[in-house]
Amino acid sequence: MAASLKPEEFAQMATLGDIARHHGRTRPDKIALSFEGRQTSFAALDRHTNQAANALAAAGVQRGDAVAYFGKNSDHYFELLLGASKAGAFIAPIGWRLSAAEAAYIVADSQARMLFVGPEVLDVAQAALAQLAAPPALVVMEAGAHGLTTYEAWRDAGAPHDPAIAAEPTDTALLLYTSGTTGRPKGVMLSSANILRSRESLALAQMGWNEWGEGEVNLVAMPIAHIGGSGWGLVGLLNGVKTVVAREFNPMEALELIERERIAKMFMVPAALQFVIRQPRAREIDYSSLKYILYGASPMPVDLLRECMEVFGCQFCQQYGMTETTGTIVYLPPEDHDPKGNVRMRSAGLPLPGVELCILDAQGKRLPPNAVGEIATRSQANMRGYWRNDGATQATVDGEGWLRTGDAGYLDDDGYLFIQDRIKDMIISGGENVYPAEVENAIHGHPHVAEVAVIGVPDETWGEAVKAVVVPKPGVSPDADDIIAFARSRIAHFKAPKSVDVRDQPLPRSASGKILRRELREPYWAGKERRVN
């Protein structure tokens, strides 16, 4: 018996909070969330999100306010996400690997009224709050020796009835921070309508890889500070299936969960899939429950894809999108995945139902098929805009709703999207977005560095690795390990360079003084078909 949503069910779920309300009524005893042995039914999820909403209101959180979450994945994060929606507020998740300074910036920029913290980062969170003139109230997600208010105690003090607070589908429901070329992250405002209406269009198309069967189980292993974690978790909750939440990505645990929980679908970045299939037991696991693996955030080499298809024995579907498009807007269907390889396997695929794509030249004019330009998109999934940054919003989305992705590519005669390069300088390493300016800012203060440029270079494990190219100050010889350690003391470790090259010539620059990163990148990408990996 199919469990996929009927069209009329979407009408009952206009906001994220409505997901808990609807399934709490229609499938109260079914398991909604599973986390390290803790099982939460949809009826309990509805009640818990009511309590969270009422507790937020009691704490002074009002419609349009933000609350922040700093920690690893948790079922309680999804309670907060839906509970905040019921309160008319929204949640801003912070990547657990960020430094105290980076976390403090997001808490301050989002104007968060409360901060919920996972036990793994409590010390970092307290250091972050110490940097703020008016720190928000702190709630710790799990019990411990800290003696602070815990999430369950805080939640359970809230009344269990529905708060009945007015919330509109167009209100911001999720604020995801994505790094910007200025070195400061930007908050991407995603509304309930962005998240839910695009899924409705997809469900109405009845694509097999998007359908869910009764009793099927979803796995969330990617970090919830990314659309691949939060968005994929919402897909499972929206469809009324059991969603297993992994605290963090661990390749051995992922294998155990697939087998023990009988996982039917999961989303992973290519680097994570590579780690999974390299585990000694990878070819001994029972994958009979696994029907589809969705992958994205960075391109997957054909050789790796072929090996994954052989190991997992299930269907694959590539997903292309970005935070600003609420995730997936282009998909490569399973039928285009051929173990022998084909031309379409080099593409990102076709636009989802309701998604428009076009290719623009430097002047913003549309280009014909097979001509390379900037990829632009228009759909219900396009973000509301950047939080408190109208200038950046206007530079990204035009008056007709077309969002410039910053990626270069072309559409073939059949409408398949082929990505050639990134117009912007973003590096994708293991599915994480890293912007050169942010890393360069962290290295610039090193006493031996006169100039620095950061680029992405090919890496078999991570897709791309962060490399710093530095020009030393006169009379000194910079030590690569010391520069890397210096950067790691100022930014998250995954953003810091994996390697450092020292050159004795000034960095190449344009007439306006901008560093020509493409010129620096070219030798490392020589012989590669594309300038993404």
C-alpha positions as CSV (number, residue, x, y, z in Angstrom):
1,M,0.0,0.0,0.0
2,A,1.4,3.4,-1.0
3,A,2.1,6.0,1.6
4,S,2.7,8.9,-0.8
5,L,0.7,12.0,-0.1
6,K,-2.6,12.6,-1.8
7,P,-3.0,16.1,-3.5
8,E,-5.6,17.1,-1.0
9,E,-3.2,16.5,1.9
10,F,-0.9,19.3,0.7
11,A,-3.8,21.7,1.2
12,Q,-3.7,20.7,4.9
13,M,0.0,21.6,5.3
14,A,0.5,25.2,4.4
15,T,3.3,25.8,7.0
16,L,5.9,23.6,8.6
17,G,3.9,23.5,11.8
18,D,1.0,22.0,9.9
19,I,3.1,18.9,9.1
20,A,2.9,17.9,12.7
21,R,-0.7,18.9,13.0
22,H,-1.8,16.9,9.9
23,H,0.1,13.7,10.5
24,G,-0.7,13.9,14.2
25,R,-4.3,13.6,13.2
26,T,-4.0,11.1,10.3
27,R,-1.3,8.7,11.4
28,P,-0.9,9.4,15.2
29,D,0.7,6.1,16.1
30,K,3.2,5.9,13.2
31,I,6.8,6.7,14.1
32,A,7.9,10.1,12.9
33,L,11.5,10.4,14.3
34,S,14.0,7.9,15.6
35,F,17.2,9.0,17.3
36,E,19.6,6.8,19.2
37,G,16.8,4.6,20.4
38,R,14.3,7.4,21.1
39,Q,11.1,6.9,19.1
40,T,8.7,9.7,18.6
41,S,5.2,9.1,17.1
42,F,3.5,11.7,14.9
43,A,1.0,12.3,17.8
44,A,3.9,12.9,20.2
45,L,5.6,15.1,17.6
46,D,2.4,17.2,17.3
47,R,2.2,17.5,21.1
48,H,5.9,18.3,21.6
49,T,5.9,20.9,18.9
50,N,2.9,22.5,20.6
51,Q,4.9,22.6,23.9
52,A,7.9,24.0,22.1
53,A,5.8,26.7,20.5
54,N,4.2,27.7,23.8
55,A,7.5,27.7,25.6
56,L,9.0,29.9,22.9
57,A,6.0,32.3,23.3
58,A,6.4,32.3,27.1
59,A,10.1,33.2,26.6
60,G,9.0,36.3,24.6
61,V,9.7,34.9,21.1
62,Q,7.2,36.5,18.7
63,R,6.1,36.1,15.1
64,G,9.1,36.9,12.8
65,D,11.7,36.3,15.5
66,A,14.6,33.9,15.1
67,V,16.0,31.2,17.5
68,A,19.3,29.6,16.8
69,Y,20.4,26.0,17.1
70,F,24.1,25.2,17.5
71,G,24.9,21.5,17.5
72,K,25.0,18.2,15.7
73,N,21.9,16.5,14.3
74,S,19.1,15.6,16.7
75,D,15.4,14.6,16.5
76,H,14.8,17.5,18.9
77,Y,16.2,19.9,16.3
78,F,13.3,18.9,14.0
79,E,10.8,19.4,16.9
80,L,12.2,22.9,17.3
81,L,12.0,23.6,13.6
82,L,8.3,22.7,13.5
83,G,7.6,24.2,16.9
84,A,9.1,27.5,15.9
85,S,6.8,27.5,12.9
86,K,3.8,27.0,15.1
87,A,5.0,30.0,17.1
88,G,5.3,32.1,14.0
89,A,9.1,32.2,14.4
90,F,11.9,30.5,12.6
91,I,15.1,28.6,13.4
92,A,18.7,29.4,12.3
93,P,20.9,26.3,12.6
94,I,24.6,26.8,13.0
95,G,27.2,24.3,11.7
96,W,28.6,22.5,14.7
97,R,32.2,22.7,13.3
98,L,32.2,26.5,13.3
99,S,34.5,28.5,15.6
100,A,33.2,30.6,18.5
101,A,33.7,33.8,16.5
102,E,31.8,32.4,13.5
103,A,28.9,31.2,15.7
104,A,28.8,34.5,17.5
105,Y,28.4,36.3,14.2
106,I,25.4,34.2,13.2
107,V,23.7,34.5,16.6
108,A,24.1,38.2,16.4
109,D,23.2,38.6,12.7
110,S,20.1,36.5,13.0
111,Q,19.1,38.5,16.1
112,A,18.3,35.1,17.8
113,R,16.1,35.4,20.9
114,M,17.3,32.0,22.2
115,L,20.2,29.7,21.5
116,F,19.8,25.9,21.8
117,V,23.1,24.1,22.0
118,G,24.2,20.5,21.6
119,P,26.4,19.0,24.3
120,E,29.3,18.6,21.8
121,V,29.7,22.4,21.3
122,L,28.7,23.8,24.7
123,D,32.1,25.2,25.5
124,V,32.3,26.8,22.0
125,A,28.8,28.2,22.4
126,Q,29.6,29.7,25.8
127,A,32.7,31.3,24.3
128,A,30.6,32.7,21.5
129,L,28.0,34.2,23.8
130,A,30.8,35.8,25.8
131,Q,31.6,37.8,22.7
132,L,28.1,39.3,22.5
133,A,26.9,42.5,24.3
134,A,23.4,41.1,24.8
135,P,23.6,37.3,24.6
136,P,20.3,35.3,24.2
137,A,18.9,32.8,26.6
138,L,20.7,29.5,26.5
139,V,19.1,26.0,26.5
140,V,21.3,22.8,26.3
141,M,19.8,20.0,24.3
142,E,20.9,17.1,26.6
143,A,21.5,16.6,30.3
144,G,25.0,16.7,31.7
145,A,27.2,18.2,34.4
146,H,26.7,21.7,33.1
147,G,23.7,22.3,35.4
148,L,21.9,24.4,32.8
149,T,18.3,24.2,31.6
150,T,17.8,21.2,29.3
151,Y,15.7,21.1,26.3
152,E,13.2,18.5,27.5
153,A,12.7,20.3,30.8
154,W,12.2,23.6,28.9
155,R,9.9,22.0,26.4
156,D,7.8,20.1,28.9
157,A,7.1,23.3,30.8
158,G,5.1,24.5,27.8
159,A,1.4,23.8,27.5
160,P,0.5,20.9,25.2
161,H,-2.4,22.6,23.4
162,D,-2.0,24.1,20.0
163,P,-0.8,27.7,20.4
164,A,-3.1,28.9,17.5
165,I,-0.6,31.6,16.6
166,A,-1.1,33.1,13.1
167,A,1.6,32.1,10.6
168,E,1.6,32.6,6.9
169,P,3.1,30.2,4.3
170,T,5.2,33.1,3.1
171,D,6.7,33.7,6.5
172,T,10.4,32.7,6.9
173,A,10.5,29.3,8.4
174,L,14.2,28.4,8.1
175,L,17.3,30.6,8.0
176,L,20.3,28.8,6.6
177,Y,23.6,30.6,6.5
178,T,25.8,30.2,3.4
179,S,29.2,31.9,3.1
180,G,29.5,35.0,1.0
181,T,32.3,36.3,-1.2
182,T,32.8,39.1,1.2
183,G,33.9,36.5,3.8
184,R,30.8,36.9,6.0
185,P,28.0,34.4,5.8
186,K,24.6,35.4,4.5
187,G,21.3,34.2,5.9
188,V,19.1,32.6,3.3
189,M,15.4,33.1,4.2
190,L,13.3,30.1,3.2
191,S,9.6,30.2,3.8
192,S,7.2,27.3,4.4
193,A,5.8,27.9,0.9
194,N,9.4,27.6,-0.6
195,I,9.8,24.2,1.1
196,L,6.3,22.7,0.7
197,R,4.9,24.0,-2.6
198,S,7.9,22.8,-4.6
199,R,7.4,19.4,-3.0
200,E,3.8,19.5,-4.0
201,S,4.6,20.1,-7.6
202,L,7.1,17.2,-7.5
203,A,4.6,14.8,-5.8
204,L,1.9,15.6,-8.4
205,A,4.3,14.5,-11.1
206,Q,4.4,11.0,-9.5
207,M,8.1,10.3,-10.1
208,G,9.1,6.9,-8.8
209,W,12.2,8.1,-7.0
210,N,10.1,10.7,-5.1
211,E,7.4,8.2,-4.1
212,W,7.3,6.6,-0.6
213,G,5.8,3.2,0.2
214,E,4.0,2.3,3.4
215,G,6.6,1.4,6.1
216,E,9.6,2.8,4.2
217,V,12.3,4.5,6.3
218,N,14.3,7.7,5.6
219,L,17.8,8.4,6.8
220,V,19.2,11.8,7.7
221,A,23.0,11.7,7.9
222,M,24.0,15.0,6.4
223,P,24.3,18.1,8.8
224,I,21.2,20.0,9.6
225,A,22.9,23.3,9.1
226,H,22.7,22.5,5.4
227,I,19.7,22.2,3.2
228,G,20.8,18.6,2.5
229,G,20.2,17.8,6.2
230,S,17.3,20.0,7.2
231,G,15.6,19.8,3.8
232,W,15.9,16.0,3.6
233,G,14.6,15.5,7.1
234,L,11.5,17.6,6.2
235,V,11.0,15.4,3.1
236,G,10.5,12.4,5.4
237,L,8.3,14.2,7.9
238,L,6.2,15.7,5.1
239,N,5.6,12.3,3.6
240,G,4.6,10.8,6.9
241,V,7.4,8.2,7.0
242,K,9.8,7.2,9.7
243,T,12.9,9.4,9.7
244,V,16.0,8.1,11.4
245,V,18.3,10.9,12.4
246,A,22.1,10.2,12.7
247,R,23.9,12.5,15.2
248,E,26.6,13.1,12.6
249,F,27.9,11.4,9.5
250,N,29.9,8.3,10.4
251,P,30.4,5.8,7.5
252,M,30.3,2.7,9.7
253,E,27.2,3.9,11.5
254,A,25.6,4.7,8.2
255,L,26.1,1.1,7.1
256,E,24.7,-0.3,10.4
257,L,21.7,2.0,10.1
258,I,20.9,1.0,6.6
259,E,20.8,-2.7,7.6
260,R,19.3,-2.4,11.1
261,E,16.6,0.3,10.3
262,R,15.9,-1.1,6.8
263,I,16.5,2.3,5.2
264,A,14.7,2.8,1.9
265,K,16.1,6.3,0.9
266,M,18.8,8.6,1.9
267,F,20.6,11.7,0.6
268,M,24.4,11.9,0.7
269,V,27.1,14.0,-0.8
270,P,29.6,12.1,-3.1
271,A,32.5,12.3,-0.6
272,A,30.3,10.7,2.1
273,L,29.3,7.8,-0.3
274,Q,33.0,7.3,-1.0
275,F,33.8,6.9,2.7
276,V,30.9,4.5,3.1
277,I,31.9,2.1,0.3
278,R,35.5,2.1,1.5
279,Q,34.5,0.5,4.8
280,P,35.6,-3.1,5.2
281,R,32.1,-4.3,5.7
282,A,30.6,-2.3,2.9
283,R,30.2,-5.4,0.7
284,E,28.7,-7.5,3.4
285,I,25.7,-5.4,4.4
286,D,22.2,-6.3,3.5
287,Y,21.0,-3.5,1.2
288,S,17.7,-5.2,0.2
289,S,15.6,-2.4,1.7
290,L,17.5,0.4,-0.1
291,K,15.6,1.6,-3.1
292,Y,17.1,5.0,-3.9
293,I,20.1,7.0,-3.0
294,L,19.9,10.7,-3.9
295,Y,23.2,12.5,-4.2
296,G,24.3,16.1,-4.8
297,A,26.0,19.2,-3.4
298,S,29.0,18.4,-5.7
299,P,29.4,16.4,-8.9
300,M,30.2,12.7,-8.6
301,P,33.0,11.2,-10.7
302,V,31.6,8.5,-13.0
303,D,34.0,5.9,-11.7
304,L,32.8,6.5,-8.1
305,L,29.1,6.5,-9.2
306,R,29.7,3.2,-11.0
307,E,31.2,1.6,-7.9
308,C,28.4,2.9,-5.7
309,M,25.8,1.4,-8.0
310,E,27.6,-1.9,-7.9
311,V,27.9,-1.9,-4.0
312,F,24.5,-0.7,-3.0
313,G,22.6,-2.3,-5.9
314,C,19.8,0.4,-5.8
315,Q,18.7,3.2,-8.0
316,F,20.5,6.6,-8.0
317,C,19.2,10.1,-8.6
318,Q,21.4,13.1,-8.8
319,Q,20.2,16.4,-7.2
320,Y,21.4,19.8,-8.3
321,G,20.4,23.0,-6.4
322,M,21.6,25.4,-3.8
323,T,20.5,26.8,-0.5
324,E,19.0,29.8,-2.3
325,T,16.7,27.4,-4.3
326,T,15.6,25.4,-1.2
327,G,17.8,22.6,-2.5
328,T,17.0,20.5,-5.5
329,I,15.8,22.2,-8.7
330,V,17.4,19.8,-11.3
331,Y,17.5,16.0,-11.2
332,L,19.2,13.2,-13.2
333,P,16.6,10.4,-13.2
334,P,17.6,6.8,-12.3
335,E,17.0,5.7,-15.9
336,D,19.9,7.9,-17.1
337,H,22.3,6.2,-14.7
338,D,24.1,3.6,-16.8
339,P,27.0,1.6,-15.2
340,K,28.7,1.5,-18.6
341,G,28.5,5.3,-18.7
342,N,26.7,7.7,-21.1
343,V,26.7,11.3,-22.1
344,R,23.8,12.2,-19.8
345,M,25.7,10.9,-16.7
346,R,28.0,13.9,-17.1
347,S,24.9,16.2,-16.8
348,A,23.1,17.5,-13.7
349,G,19.8,16.4,-15.4
350,L,16.4,18.0,-16.0
351,P,14.5,20.7,-14.2
352,L,12.0,19.6,-11.7
353,P,8.3,20.2,-12.3
354,G,7.6,23.9,-11.9
355,V,11.2,24.9,-12.3
356,E,12.3,27.1,-15.1
357,L,16.0,27.3,-16.3
358,C,17.8,29.6,-18.7
359,I,21.4,30.3,-19.6
360,L,22.4,34.0,-19.6
361,D,25.4,35.8,-21.1
362,A,27.4,38.5,-19.4
363,Q,24.8,41.1,-20.4
364,G,21.9,39.0,-19.0
365,K,20.6,37.9,-22.4
366,R,19.3,34.3,-22.9
367,L,21.6,32.0,-24.8
368,P,20.5,29.2,-27.2
369,P,21.1,25.4,-26.5
370,N,24.7,24.3,-26.1
371,A,26.0,27.8,-25.4
372,V,27.8,28.2,-22.1
373,G,26.7,31.0,-19.7
374,E,25.4,31.6,-16.2
375,I,22.6,29.3,-15.0
376,A,19.5,31.1,-13.8
377,T,16.4,29.6,-12.4
378,R,12.8,30.7,-11.4
379,S,10.4,28.6,-9.3
380,Q,8.4,28.6,-6.1
381,A,11.5,27.3,-4.4
382,N,13.5,30.4,-4.8
383,M,14.4,32.0,-1.5
384,R,12.5,35.0,0.0
385,G,15.9,36.7,-0.1
386,Y,19.0,37.2,2.1
387,W,18.3,38.2,5.7
388,R,18.8,41.9,6.3
389,N,20.7,42.2,3.0
390,D,18.6,43.7,0.3
391,G,21.6,44.6,-1.8
392,A,22.8,41.0,-2.0
393,T,19.2,39.9,-2.8
394,Q,18.8,42.3,-5.6
395,A,22.2,41.3,-7.0
396,T,21.1,37.6,-7.0
397,V,17.4,37.8,-8.0
398,D,16.0,40.1,-10.6
399,G,12.7,41.8,-10.8
400,E,11.1,38.9,-12.7
401,G,12.1,36.4,-10.1
402,W,15.1,34.9,-12.0
403,L,17.9,33.8,-9.6
404,R,21.4,33.8,-10.8
405,T,23.2,30.7,-9.5
406,G,26.8,31.8,-10.1
407,D,27.4,28.4,-12.0
408,A,28.4,28.3,-15.6
409,G,26.8,25.7,-17.8
410,Y,24.6,24.9,-20.8
411,L,21.4,23.3,-21.7
412,D,21.5,20.6,-24.5
413,D,18.9,20.2,-27.2
414,D,16.9,17.9,-24.9
415,G,16.9,20.3,-21.9
416,Y,19.6,18.5,-19.9
417,L,21.7,20.9,-17.8
418,F,25.5,20.5,-18.0
419,I,27.6,22.3,-15.5
420,Q,31.0,23.5,-16.7
421,D,32.4,25.7,-14.0
422,R,31.5,28.1,-11.2
423,I,31.4,31.7,-12.1
424,K,31.7,32.6,-8.5
425,D,34.9,31.4,-6.6
426,M,33.2,29.0,-4.2
427,I,35.0,25.8,-3.5
428,I,32.9,22.7,-2.7
429,S,34.9,20.3,-0.5
430,G,33.1,17.2,0.7
431,G,29.8,18.9,0.1
432,E,30.8,21.9,2.2
433,N,30.8,25.3,0.7
434,V,34.0,27.2,1.2
435,Y,34.5,30.8,-0.1
436,P,38.1,31.9,-0.8
437,A,37.7,35.4,0.7
438,E,36.8,34.0,4.1
439,V,39.8,31.7,4.2
440,E,42.1,34.5,2.8
441,N,40.9,36.8,5.6
442,A,41.9,34.2,8.2
443,I,45.4,33.8,6.7
444,H,46.1,37.4,6.0
445,G,47.0,38.1,9.6
446,H,49.9,35.6,9.6
447,P,53.1,37.5,10.3
448,H,55.0,35.9,7.3
449,V,52.3,36.3,4.7
450,A,52.3,39.3,2.4
451,E,49.7,38.1,-0.2
452,V,47.4,35.1,-0.2
453,A,44.9,33.7,-2.7
454,V,42.8,30.6,-1.9
455,I,41.7,28.2,-4.7
456,G,40.1,24.8,-5.0
457,V,42.2,22.0,-6.5
458,P,41.2,18.5,-7.5
459,D,41.0,15.9,-4.7
460,E,40.1,12.2,-5.1
461,T,38.5,12.1,-1.7
462,W,36.8,15.5,-1.2
463,G,36.2,16.4,-4.8
464,E,38.0,19.7,-4.2
465,A,40.6,20.6,-1.6
466,V,41.3,24.1,-0.3
467,K,44.8,25.3,-1.3
468,A,46.4,28.6,-0.3
469,V,48.9,30.3,-2.5
470,V,51.0,32.8,-0.6
471,V,53.6,35.4,-1.3
472,P,56.0,35.8,1.7
473,K,57.0,39.0,3.3
474,P,60.6,40.0,2.6
475,G,63.3,38.0,4.4
476,V,61.1,35.2,5.7
477,S,60.3,31.6,4.7
478,P,56.7,30.7,5.6
479,D,56.0,27.2,7.0
480,A,53.0,25.6,5.4
481,D,52.0,23.7,8.5
482,D,52.2,26.8,10.6
483,I,50.0,28.7,8.1
484,I,47.4,25.9,8.2
485,A,47.4,25.8,12.0
486,F,47.1,29.6,12.0
487,A,44.0,29.5,9.8
488,R,42.5,26.6,11.8
489,S,42.7,28.8,14.9
490,R,40.5,31.4,13.3
491,I,38.0,29.5,11.2
492,A,36.4,26.0,11.1
493,H,38.9,23.3,10.2
494,F,37.1,22.2,7.1
495,K,37.6,25.7,5.6
496,A,41.3,25.9,6.4
497,P,43.7,25.0,3.6
498,K,44.8,21.4,3.2
499,S,48.0,22.6,1.5
500,V,50.0,25.8,0.9
501,D,52.1,26.7,-2.0
502,V,54.7,29.5,-1.7
503,R,55.6,31.6,-4.7
504,D,58.2,34.4,-5.1
505,Q,56.3,36.4,-7.7
506,P,53.3,38.7,-6.9
507,L,49.9,37.2,-7.3
508,P,48.3,37.8,-10.8
509,R,45.8,40.6,-10.7
510,S,43.4,42.3,-13.0
511,A,43.6,46.0,-14.0
512,S,41.2,46.8,-11.1
513,G,43.5,45.0,-8.7
514,K,41.4,41.8,-8.2
515,I,43.4,38.6,-7.8
516,L,43.0,36.3,-10.9
517,R,42.1,33.1,-9.1
518,R,41.3,31.3,-12.3
519,E,44.8,31.9,-13.6
520,L,46.2,30.4,-10.3
521,R,43.8,27.4,-10.6
522,E,44.5,26.5,-14.2
523,P,47.7,24.5,-13.7
524,Y,46.1,22.2,-11.1
525,W,43.1,21.5,-13.4
526,A,45.1,20.9,-16.6
527,G,43.8,17.9,-18.4
528,K,40.5,17.9,-16.6
529,E,37.3,17.9,-18.7
530,R,35.6,20.3,-16.3
531,R,36.7,22.8,-13.8
532,V,34.6,21.2,-11.1
533,N,35.4,17.7,-9.7
